[in-house]
Amino acid sequence: MSLSSVPARLTLLALLSATTFYCFYKSRRLKSLRFSLNPNPKTSSSSTGKAKLLFISQTGTSKALARRLLDLLASNNFEFDLVDAKDYEPEDLPKETLILIIASTWDDGKAPPDARFFTNWVAESAEDFRVGSLLLSQCEFAVFGVGSRAYGSTFNAVAKDLSRRMRGLGGAEILPVWEGDVDEGDVDEVFDTWSGRLVKILKGEVLVGGVVANGVSDESDAESEEESDDEYSAEPDIVDLEDIAGKGPSRRSAAVAQTNGISNGKKDMVTPVIRASLEKQGYKIIGSHSGVKICRWTKSQLRGRGGCYKHSFYGIESHRCMEATPSLACANKCVFCWRHHTNPVGKSWQWKMDDPLQIVNSAIDQHSKMIKQMKGVPGVTIERLTEGLSPRHCALSLVGEPIMYPEINTLVDELHRRRISTFLVTNAQFPEKIKTLKPITQLYVSVDAATKDSLKAIDRPLFGDFWERFIGSLKALRDKHQRTVYRLTLVKGWNTEDIDAYFNLFSIGKPDFIEIKGVTYCGTSATSKLTMENVPWHADVKAFSEALALKSEGDYEVACEHVHSCCVLLAKTDKFKIDGQWFTWIDYEKFHDLVASGRPFDSKDYMAVTPSWAVYGAEEGGFDPIQLRYKKERHHKKSSQSTA
């Protein structure tokens, strides 16, 4: 043996010895942990107190996952205390022996407001040189992140940051951070896999690095998600031995990519999970990114029981109106979203793209099939059914952001060629798209709040410059010559107090109309905290509308209302009120003739007189008198008083 090789051999021997000692140490530490968690699996008792299962949640998703994990742990005889991070005293962290954290990421890569005291405490402690790296030396932990990849570099930033900082404070991470994407629809699958592996570790079946109790490698459990390399990951020059396992792309990631239709960097917007969820809600999915759905008002007017507020305000025949969208994706995650965020989100078009003609043909075909299902329903006449099979109007506002679709102009042209009117709603995050949009029968911009802070809270936009985009969209609307609308959705306790701020927005976009509607309560969901307390009465909407009209000093007046929809319409008086008569309705045939002519035209060129029953304050309350109003009789049994 040469003398020069001795140092190298000694170095290798030292490294192997250190690695062996580390694995032995981790094994002993985990065995000690499992004993403290459950010294007697049959009794599930613990003399050292219960471990903690902590959740950081804003919309309820992380809380629901934590409850699911709690049940799984209990079924395996492990006792944990379930704790909301906002109720947890972080000073108690050094006393913990095991803490599991389910963490959601909120605005700008931060924790939800209620949990920021906890996350800030951990961050400040990790950065304070006086605290040292032994603060959590007796604490084992694991973190699961819940977020959306649409937010880019801040995806699951809270979970990754907690993991890094707790390791910096001396905590031992028994399982690397895994990440669930609520918008890609894989959060449940990823969480269940992570939970299963966690239970195996606690039982001693799998130790850190994929080593099983009997010393045989468990390949399936050694796999984990791909490590993120953004600013929230661990320092690139420091690698913990416990994090070595599973850093390459997992076979699961490849399988998910194939399942989700990812090919050559392009994927289907609608994954199987999203498709199943939307179809359960009654959507007919068209191709890879479009959808159509029959509206309850379509069914109502087919039965002769009245149309929606668009019938009262603009003369749309509800039974001949098709609700569709060429893009199920959106750039916002509004708190009042009807779809409970089952649709995908994104800042730009990143998916496969279907042909616009195919979308229009399929939408009409699917819509007609749903109309045919109404045959034989009480009140549906052959005449109305036949009319319904040939839609005259298309509401491009079903869900998502229709102007994200790159071929939106071609799609609009195709609808107009068939003499189908277009009512397009945009969420005011794509001003450049509004500028290049061809003439629309009526173009809406959602004005969900009047201030930057309230818009951020209500719309939960993906864009960091959302306010600038919002104002830019209003300016782009001002330059349109066809009919334009601000749509305000009032949510009690969120956006009903800013009369002055709303009025200030009027001068930016100068819309022809302002629709003011009370939010529709769509039931409880993990993604929305709204309750019936947030739904305004029609009287509230009227008072708000009258106050706005008064503020405008005659520029706008309250023109129409639809009591059933809790909706009121303000209209520009100098355009649409002639000799005391409102002209908010639309001459659809004239509109199509104007489009076909190719000549410039504006909103005054295709207006029509508003019937008296639709005018604000009319006895009918916006209900067409030729329709029949049905009221169900409800017989409530009186409960007998208990004599016990």
N, C-alpha and C positions, 0 to 999 in steps of 0.2 A: 504494500500500500504506500503510495507516495504521500509525503508530508503535506503537499498542497491540497490533497483531497480531504484531509482530516477536518478542517473548518467547515467545509460544505456538508460533510456527513453529520458533524455535530449540530449544525444549524437545522438540517432536516430532522434529526432525532428530536431536537428541542421543539420544533414545530409540531411534529406528530404527538409528542408528549403533551404539549399545550392543548392541542385539539382534543385529545382523549380526555384530559382533565376537564375541559370545558363541557364536553358532552356528558361526562359523568356528573359534573356539578348541576347541569340543567336537569338531568334525569332525577337526581336526588331532590332538587328543588321542586320539580313538578310532582314527585311522589309525595313530598311533604305537603304541598299545596292540596293535592287530592285528598290526603288524609284529613286536613283541616276542614276541607269542604264537606267531606262525607266519610268519617271514620268507620261508620257502620252503614253500609248501603241499605240495609233493611229498615233502619230507623230514620235515616237522613237527618241526623242531629249534628250539631256543631257546637263545641264548647267555646269556639273563638268568635262566634257571631256569624251572621249570614254574609255572603259575598254580595256585591252590588251589581245590578244591571241598570245602567244609566242610559237615558235617551235624551237626545237633543232634537227637538221637533218643532216645526212651525205649522205645517198643514195637517199633521197627524200620521204621516206615512211612517216615520221612524218610531213613533209610539206604537203603532200597530205591529211593526216588525219586532219590537222589543217584547210585546205581549206574546207574540208567537214563540219567540225564543224562550221566554219564561215558562211557557207550557211544555216545550220540549225538554228543558232542563228538569222541570218537576217530574216529568214522566220517566226521567233517568235518575231520580232520587237525589237531585241536587237542589238545594234551597238557596234562592237569591231574593234580595229585596229589589223591587222595581221602583226606580226613583227618577223623577223629572229633574233634569239638570238645573232648572231654575230654582228648585227646592233643595238642592244639595249644597252643603257647606264645603267648599274646596279645601279648607283648612284640615278637613278630616282625611284627605287623600293619603297622607303618610301613615295613617292607622290601618288602611285597607290592606288585605292580603291578596284579594282578587277583585278586579273591577272590569266589567264588560261594558263597552260604550257603543251605542248606535247613534251616529251623528249625521245630521243633515247640514248641507251648506246652503246659505241664503245669499243675500245681496253682496256682490263684489268679493266673493270668497270668504265671507264672514259667517259666523253662527247667527241663528235667529236672535233677535234682541233680548228675549228672556234668558238666553243661555250665555250671553256674552260675559257676564261676571265670572262664570266658571272658566270659559276658554281664555279670557284675559288673565285670570289668576294663574293658570297653568303657564301661559306664555311669559308673563312677567317673572314668575319664579324661575323658569328655565334660563332667562336672560340675566338674572340677578346673581352676580358672582358670589354673593354672601350665602346663597342657599346651598350651592354645591351639588354634586352629582349623586349624592346618596340619599336624597330626600325620600325617594320612592323605592329604596333598595329592598324593602320587604313586600313590594307590591307586584303581583303578576297582572297583566292586562291584555286586552285585545280590543280592536276598534273596527267597526264596519261603517263604511261611508254610504250615504244616500244623497244622490244629486242628479244633475243632468249634464251630459257631455256637450250640450248646445252652448253652455257657458264657457267652453274653451278651457283656458289654463286654470280657471278656478274650480273645475270639476272636482268635487269632493275634497276641497282644500281644507275644510275643518277637520275631517277625519285624518288626513295625512299629516296635518300640522300637529294635532294632538298626539299621534303616534310618535312623531319625531321628538317632540318636546318631552313627553313622558319617558322616552328612552334616555333622553339627555339628563333627566332627573333621577336616573338609576332604576327605573321600572323595567321589568323583564316582559317583553312582548311574546306571548305564547303562540301567537298566530299573526302573520303579517296582515296589513290592511287589505281588505277586499272592498270592491266598490260596485254598488248597484246603480243603474241608470233608470230613473223613473219614467223617462220619455221613450227610451228604446224598448221598454217592456220586459227587461231581463232581470229586474231587481228581485223578484220573488225567487227565480231559479238560482241566481247567484247567492242570495241570502241563505236559501235552504242548504246549498252546498257548503257554504262557510259554517253554518250552524252545525251541520253534521260532522264536519271535521273538528270543530271546537269540542263537541261532546266526546269524540274519540280521544282527543288530547286529555280532557279532564278525567276520562275513565282509565287513562294509561295505555290505551291501545295504540296510540300514535304519539310519539314525542316530537320535539322540535327537529325540523330538517327531514321529516318523513321517516324517522326510525321508529319501528314498532317495538312494543314491549319485549317481544321474543327475539329482537335483533334483526328481523328480516325487513327489507325495504318495502314500504307500501307505496307503490308507484302512483296509484290513483290519488292518494291523499297528499302526495308531494307536489302536485300541480297547484298553481295558484294563478291569479290574474297577472297580466303583464304589468310590470312596474312602470309607473308614470315617471317621466323625466322632467317635469316642470318644476317651477320654483318652490313648490310645496313638498317635494320629495326630500328624502334624507340627503345629506351632503354627499356629493359624488365621490369624494376621496375617502369616505369612511363607510365600511360595509360591516354590519353586525353579522356574526356567524349564524345567528338564529334566522337571518333574512336571506341566507344563501339559496335555500330551496325554492324552486319554482320560478326563477326569474326569466326563463325563456318563454316564448309564446306557448300557451297551453293548448292541448288538443281540444279542450272545450271551447276556447276562443275561436279556433278554426271551424268547429262544428256550428257554433252560433252564427258565424259569418255566412256559412253555407245556407243555414236555415233561413236567415234574414235576406237572402237573395243578393248578397254582396258579390259583385263581379267587376273586375278591372277598376276598382275604386268607386264604382257607382252601386247604389243599393236601392231596393224598393223602399219607398217612403213608408208604406204600410207593411209592417212586419206581421207574422202570423198572430202574435199576441195582440197587437193593436187591432188587427182585422177582426179577431174574435170579439174583442170588447166593443168595437163600433157596431158590428153586426148585431150584437146583443141589444144595442140601443135602437135598432131599426134601420141602420144605414145600409145602403146597397153600395158596395165598393166597386169602383170602376177602374180597371187597369191597376196601376201601381201607386197612384197618388190622388185619385179623384173620388167623389162620392155624391150620392143623391138620396134624398129622404122625403117622404110624404109628410106634409104638415097637418096638424090637427085641424087647422082652419080650412085646409083643402077638403078634408073629410066633412067638416061642418057645412061648408057651402054646397058640397055635393048633395047633402041631405036637406038643403034649403033652410039651414039653421043659422045663417049669418056668416059674414066674412071677417077677416082680421082688420086691424087698424089701417093697413095699406089700402084696403077696399074703401074705407071711409075717407081717407085723406087724399088718395090719388086715383081711385076708380079701378084698382086692380081686381080682377075676378079671381077670388081665392081658389076656386075649383079648377082654374086654368093656369095656376101658378106652380112652377117647378122650383124646388129648393135644391141647389147643387153647388158644388165647389170644385175647381180644378186643382186645388191644393189643400189637403187636409192639415198641412203643417202651418204653424203660426210662429210669430216672433215674440208673443206675449204669453203669460200664464195667468190670465185674469182671475180674480177671486170669485167672480160671478159666472165663470164659464159654464155653460150648460153641459159640456161634455166631460166635466170633472177631470180634464187634462188627460183623457185617454188618447188624444191625437198627438202626433209628433210635433216637435218645435225645432226651429233653426233660424239662423240669421241670413242665410242665403240658400239658393237652390243647389243641393248637393246630391240629388237623387237621380235615378233614371227618369226619362221624360217620355210621356205618351203623346201621341198625335192628337191635336185639338179636334179634328173632325171625328176621330174615333171617340173622343170624350163626349162630344155633343150627341152623336148617334146613340151611344150606349146610355147616356143620361136620359134621353127621351124614351128609349126602349124600356129601361128599368122603371122610369116614372109611370109609363103607360101600364106596365104590368101591375104596379101597385094600385093604380086607379081601377083596373079591371076587377081587382079583389073586392071593390066596393059594390059590385053588382049584386042586387038582391037585398042590400042593407035597407032597412026601413027609411023611406023618405027620398032615396036616390032614384031619380027618374031617368029614363033612357036618354032624354034630351040632355040633361046635365052630365050624364056619364059619357055621352058621345063628345060633348064639348071638352070634358076633362082629359080625354085621350089625346087632344091636340093642344098642348100648352101654348099660351100667348105671352106669358111672362116668365122670366127666370130670375130668381133671387140668388145672386152669387154671394151668399152670406151664411151659408150653412154652418160651417166651422172652418177654422184655419184662416189663412190670408190669401185670397184669390189672386192678387196682383204679384205674388211671388212666382207664379207660374210663368216661365219665360215666354210662352206663346199666348199670353192672355189676349192680346189684340186680335190675333187670328181667330181665337175662340169667340170673342165678342162679334167679330165680323160674321162668323158663321151663324150665330144666333140671330143677328139682325137680318141676314139674308133670308132666313126662314120667317121673318117678321115676328120674332119673339123679342119682347122688350127686355132690357137689362137693368137690374138694380144691384149695384155692386157696393159692398161695404169693405172698407180698408181700416186697419188698426193704426194708421198714422205713424208708421215706422219706415216707410219707403217713399220718401218725397220724390225721388227721381222717377220711380215707376208711375207715380200719379201724373207727372209732367208729360210722360210719353204715352199715356193712355188715350186711346181713341174715344170719340164721343160715346158716352153712356147715357141711357135714358134718364137715370138718376144716380148720381155718385155720392156716396156717404163717406164721412170720416167719423170714426168713433171718438168722441170727446168724453172720456170716462172720468176725467178730473180736470180741475182748473189750475192746479199748482204742481210744481215739479215733485214735491214730496208726496202729495196725495196720489199723483199719477203712478209714481213708483210703487206705492203701497197697493194700489188697486190692480194695475195692469201687470205688475211684476215682469217688466220687459227684460229681454236678453241683452239688448244693446246698452252699453255704458253711456252713450250720447243720446239716449232715448228722448230727452226733452228737446234737444236741438232738432232731432228728426221729427218730433211731434209738431213743433212750430213750423218747420220746413214743409210739412204735409199740409198744414192749414194755408200757408202761402201759395202752395201749388194748387190747392182747391180754388183759391181766389181767381186764378187765371183761367179757369175752365168756363166755357160759355154755356154749357148745358146745365140742367138742374143740379144743384148741390145741396147737401144736407149735413148739418152737425147732428150726430146722434148722441144724446145724453142718457145714460143709464143711472138712475138715482139709487144709491144704496144708503139707507139710513145709517147714520153713525160713521160714514166714510166720506161722502162727497156732496152732502146736501146743504152745507153751510156757506159755500163760497160764491154767493150771488155776484159780488163785485168782480171776483176773479174770472168767473165765467163770462160776464159781460165784456171784460177786457179782451177776451179771445174773439168776440164777434167781429171786431174791426180788422183782425188779421185775415180771416178767411172769407168774411162777408158772404155767408151762405144764403141761399134762397130760402131755406127752411131750417128749422131747429126742432127735431123730434125729442121730446122729453118723456121718458118711460120709466116706470118703477121696475126695479129688478125683479126677475122671476125666480122664486125659490124652487130649486130643483132637488131638494132632499139633502140629507147629510152626506158628506164624503170626506175622505182622508185628505183631500186637497183644498177644502174650503171650510172656513169657520162660520160662514153665513147661516143665520137662522131666520125664522119668520119675523123676528124683531127687526131685521134689516130691510124688510119689505115695506115700502111706503104705501099708504092708502091713496086712493084716487084724489081725495081732497088735498093730500100733501103735495101731490104732483101738480094739481091745479094752482095751489098757492105759490109754489116755486115758479111755475110758468108765468103767472100773472106778475110776480115780482120782477122777473127778467124782462117781460114786455114793458113794464112801467119804467124800468131802468133805461131802456132803449129810447125813451122819449119819442115814441111814434114810429121809429124805424121798423120795428117788428110788433105784430099784434097776435093775440091768441086766435087762431083761425078755426081749428077743428079739435075734436076729442073723440076718443073711443073708450068709453067707461070700462067695458069688459077687459080691455088690455091695459088699463091704467096708464093711458098714453094721451099726450096733448101735443098739438102742432102749432108752432109759431111760424108765421110767414112774413116775408118782406112786403110791407104795405105798398110801396111805390111800384112794385111789379105785379103783384097778384091780387090787389084789391082795386076794382074798377067800379066807380059809382056805387060804393057800398056793397058790392057783390064780390065774393071770393072766387078766384079761379085757381084752385090748388090741384084740380084733377088734370089728367093728361089725355090729349088726343093722340092715341097710340098710332092710328093709321097715318096721321100727318107726320108724326115723328119718323116713321119708317120711310115715308116719301122723302123727307128732308135728308135722311141718311143716304138713301139711294141716289139722290141728286148730286151729292158730292160738294154742294155749295155750303158756305159757312152759315150757321144758324145759332140762335140762342134759346134760352129757356122760355122766353115769352112767345116764341113762334109755335109752340105746341101745347099751350095750356088750354084747359077746358073748365067750364063753370062747375063749382062745387054744389051739390044738391043741399037743400035746406036741412035735411035730417042729419047731415054730417057736420054742420057748422057748430062751433063752440056755443054751448048753452042751450042747444036744441033739446026738446023734450025727449027725443029718441036716444040721446046720448051716443050718437054715432052708429046706431043699429039700423040697418037698412029695413024700412017698414014692409018691403015685399017679402022679406024672409020671415020665418016663423020662429018665435022664441019658445024654447022648450025648457021647462023647469021640472026636475025630478022631484017626486014626492018622497020625502024621507020620513019613515015611521020609526021613531025611537022608543023602544020599550022602557017603561019606567022601572027602575030597579027597586025592589022592595027593601025597606029598611031592615037591617039585621036586628033581631031582638036579643042577641047574645050579649 
